[in-house]
Amino acid sequence: MAVDTEELEAKVQQMYREVALHPDAGFHFELGRGLAESVGYDPARLDLVPADAVASFAGVGHFFDFADPRPGETLLDLGSGSGMDVFYAATLVGATGHVIGVDFTREQLAKARRLAAGDADDAATVEFREGRLNDLPVDDASVDCVISNGVINLCPDKAVVFAEAARVLRPGGRLALADIVTDLPLADGIVCNADLWAACIGGAAQVDDYVAAIEKAGLAVEVMRRNRYGFLSAGARGATKTYGVKSISLLARKPVEP
């Protein structure tokens, strides 16, 4: 059994449209600066990020210690939303680097582009492209590091997403992400519920399957950790207890060709 992908896409866009436009509204997950600091983001570096981007941050963990962005590198954020991780990464790659965000929710893209245009440094370093994660608008072997935060669980075909990440990475490039996974496979009633997918529950893969999909794409997982992250709603907390729904961060690498 599978979720209706058209219904899922509509639900995801509806939810994250609200995250962009009304971050103060109630959601089943936390948003904003308090969340970012609680999962490990550097407060001093957050001060360098547009406040409106931070306000719409809906990530599930921290991975920049794994990503280790370096001056001059090119980074790609899968599901960049209002741009917080893109702007954060831009402070690490510097004026000679480049950070690309890809998202399919137009309100998120519009907000991120508006914030980038308001700062001359960001306008030169960051770029936001409309697209889907299963068909990235990015050239082969053009990226040093792919990042993503709490988004791949929303994708019905994670294997294709990881294959796309591998395609755009240069040999030796890194995949660093935070996402929602489970200890136990979810019941069909949850997997087929588009509302629960959009809530970052229904699409969560069992952790061993998630890692296997990364490795099938040709990437080698090097390290993984569990994050301190919790949902707010009773339903999401119930799923956490029943199925071991949790947030992880991990680092994988594309092998260097001989």
VOGU-3710 file (C-alpha; in Angstrom, 3 decimals, decimal comma):
1> mavdteelea> 0,000/0,000/0,000  1,161/3,521/-0,781  0,184/7,119/-0,212  -1,604/9,096/-2,953  1,321/11,159/-4,216  -0,792/13,975/-5,667  -2,679/14,368/-2,403  0,602/14,230/-0,494  2,180/16,945/-2,636  -0,817/19,215/-2,070
11> kvqqmyreva> -0,748/18,613/1,700  3,008/19,259/1,955  2,769/22,461/-0,054  -0,181/23,628/2,033  1,627/23,010/5,313  4,908/24,621/4,309  3,116/27,541/2,670  1,792/28,240/6,163  5,269/27,779/7,652  6,570/30,470/5,275
21> lhpdagfhfe> 3,715/32,921/5,653  2,551/32,332/9,237  5,389/30,861/11,336  3,627/31,959/14,523  0,649/29,675/13,811  0,373/26,404/15,703  1,984/23,322/14,155  2,646/19,794/15,425  6,356/20,649/15,378  8,411/23,514/16,745
31> lgrglaesvg> 9,627/26,366/14,585  12,143/29,160/14,793  15,258/30,198/16,614  14,521/28,363/19,836  14,284/25,100/17,912  17,465/25,834/15,958  19,476/26,514/19,100  18,026/23,483/20,902  19,170/21,093/18,151  22,682/22,512/18,013
41> ydparldlvp> 22,966/25,579/15,791  25,548/28,178/16,837  23,687/31,234/18,244  26,419/33,625/17,091  26,204/32,316/13,541  22,404/32,445/13,624  22,800/36,183/14,234  24,262/36,391/10,717  21,172/34,761/9,142  18,075/36,815/8,176
51> adavasfagv> 15,709/36,716/11,153  12,688/35,946/8,957  14,432/32,849/7,609  15,211/31,677/11,134  11,579/32,263/12,148  10,414/29,705/9,561  13,077/27,107/10,387  11,374/23,710/10,720  14,362/21,360/10,771  14,684/18,251/12,897
61> ghffdfadpr> 18,368/18,307/13,805  21,837/19,718/13,248  24,389/18,346/10,788  26,805/21,166/9,993  29,512/19,547/12,107  29,217/16,553/9,749  28,920/18,684/6,596  32,005/20,763/7,495  31,479/23,397/4,761  34,718/25,033/3,679
71> pgetlldlgs> 35,458/28,403/2,057  34,930/28,289/-1,691  32,789/25,134/-1,733  29,448/24,653/-3,471  26,613/23,316/-1,288  23,117/22,175/-2,249  20,182/22,166/0,196  17,388/19,704/-0,619  14,075/21,221/0,467  15,489/24,609/1,405
81> gsgmdvfyaa> 12,237/26,178/2,596  12,640/29,813/3,609  16,383/29,445/3,388  17,793/29,263/6,896  20,233/26,442/6,211  21,255/28,058/2,916  22,030/31,370/4,605  23,753/29,570/7,487  25,911/27,604/5,044  26,753/30,800/3,173
91> tlvgatghvi> 28,448/32,165/6,283  30,731/29,110/6,207  31,617/28,919/2,491  32,277/32,641/2,322  32,241/35,053/-0,603  34,039/32,576/-2,876  31,524/29,798/-2,182  28,061/29,127/-3,551  24,949/27,683/-1,874  21,936/26,482/-3,872
101> gvdftreqla> 18,537/25,812/-2,336  15,923/23,693/-4,118  12,256/23,687/-3,085  8,854/23,240/-4,727  6,705/25,472/-2,510  6,517/28,827/-4,235  5,772/30,814/-1,083  8,914/29,415/0,545  10,976/30,223/-2,546  9,554/33,747/-2,766
111> karrlaagda> 10,395/34,421/0,868  13,929/33,028/0,546  14,608/35,024/-2,622  13,285/38,203/-1,049  15,574/37,751/1,944  18,573/37,021/-0,284  17,921/40,110/-2,394  17,931/42,249/0,731  21,597/41,546/1,447  24,300/42,172/-1,168
121> ddaatvefre> 26,562/39,455/0,264  23,804/36,836/0,262  22,654/37,845/-3,218  26,124/37,036/-4,554  26,533/33,738/-2,671  23,110/32,072/-2,530  20,616/30,952/-5,145  17,159/29,415/-4,873  15,812/27,149/-7,622  12,322/25,721/-8,030
131> grlndlpvdd> 12,383/21,972/-8,422  11,674/18,546/-6,990  14,151/16,378/-5,158  13,599/13,416/-7,473  14,685/15,518/-10,471  17,148/18,126/-9,263  17,783/21,182/-11,469  21,529/20,780/-10,855  24,373/19,578/-13,104  26,174/16,271/-12,639
141> asvdcvisng> 29,193/16,270/-10,293  28,882/20,001/-9,585  28,417/20,046/-5,787  30,857/19,483/-2,918  28,219/18,820/-0,263  24,489/18,064/-0,284  22,544/18,967/2,868  18,907/18,444/3,898  16,924/18,938/7,084  13,708/17,058/7,824
151> vinlcpdkav> 12,612/16,841/4,188  13,503/13,493/2,619  10,979/11,735/4,859  8,332/13,639/2,875  9,450/12,046/-0,421  7,644/8,869/-1,540  10,665/7,484/-3,442  13,664/8,080/-1,246  15,908/5,867/-3,380  15,506/8,258/-6,313
161> vfaeaarvlr> 16,251/11,259/-4,089  19,480/9,679/-2,846  20,415/8,705/-6,420  19,940/12,335/-7,445  22,104/13,484/-4,519  24,817/11,064/-5,621  24,541/12,278/-9,227  25,172/15,927/-8,393  27,998/15,244/-5,922  31,598/15,417/-7,034
171> pggrlaladi> 33,751/12,357/-6,263  34,612/12,572/-2,568  31,601/14,831/-1,967  29,513/14,633/1,201  25,853/14,103/2,016  25,014/15,528/5,449  21,437/15,550/6,667  18,957/15,380/9,512  15,723/13,480/9,037  12,923/11,509/10,673
181> vtdlpladgi> 13,174/7,690/10,686  11,650/4,848/12,693  12,874/1,836/14,621  9,896/-0,269/13,427  8,077/-0,258/10,068  4,928/1,877/10,127  1,471/0,343/9,780  -0,272/0,634/6,391  -2,889/2,955/7,851  -0,188/5,470/8,689
191> vcnadlwaac> 1,789/5,041/5,466  -1,342/5,678/3,361  -2,389/8,813/5,291  -1,277/11,965/3,438  -1,916/14,118/6,515  0,524/12,020/8,545  3,081/12,182/5,707  2,851/15,967/5,632  3,295/15,903/9,407  6,695/14,153/8,947
201> iggaaqvddy> 5,361/10,889/10,394  3,791/8,796/7,612  6,791/8,906/5,296  9,420/8,051/7,872  11,407/5,023/6,718  12,682/2,311/9,005  16,255/3,328/9,767  17,930/0,264/8,247  15,956/0,745/5,015  16,891/4,433/4,989
211> vaaiekagla> 20,599/3,661/5,272  20,290/0,909/2,661  18,744/3,379/0,189  21,688/5,741/0,687  24,188/2,950/0,151  22,321/1,660/-2,927  22,844/5,128/-4,441  26,584/4,547/-4,147  27,225/6,615/-1,032  29,034/5,249/2,013
221> vevmrrnryg> 27,482/6,125/5,386  30,295/7,116/7,752  28,568/8,262/10,942  25,047/8,563/12,349  23,628/9,888/15,616  20,257/10,328/17,244  19,142/13,912/17,828  17,343/15,480/20,755  14,080/16,299/19,014  10,425/15,853/19,886
231> flsagargat> 7,058/16,507/18,266  4,407/18,646/19,938  1,110/16,962/19,025  -0,285/13,982/20,918  -0,657/11,948/17,733  2,954/12,450/16,712  4,118/11,614/20,218  2,032/8,461/20,132  3,706/7,356/16,914  7,072/8,122/18,456
241> ktygvksisl> 6,296/5,778/21,323  4,739/2,993/19,233  7,121/2,892/16,273  10,257/4,528/17,613  9,933/7,623/15,428  13,105/9,663/15,916  15,399/12,253/14,392  18,866/11,311/13,188  21,774/13,133/11,604  24,209/11,338/9,352
251> larkpvep> 27,174/11,800/7,036  27,726/9,814/3,846  30,362/10,228/1,170  30,617/9,587/-2,554  33,670/7,435/-3,288  36,573/8,929/-5,196  36,852/7,311/-8,601  40,055/5,249/-9,047
//
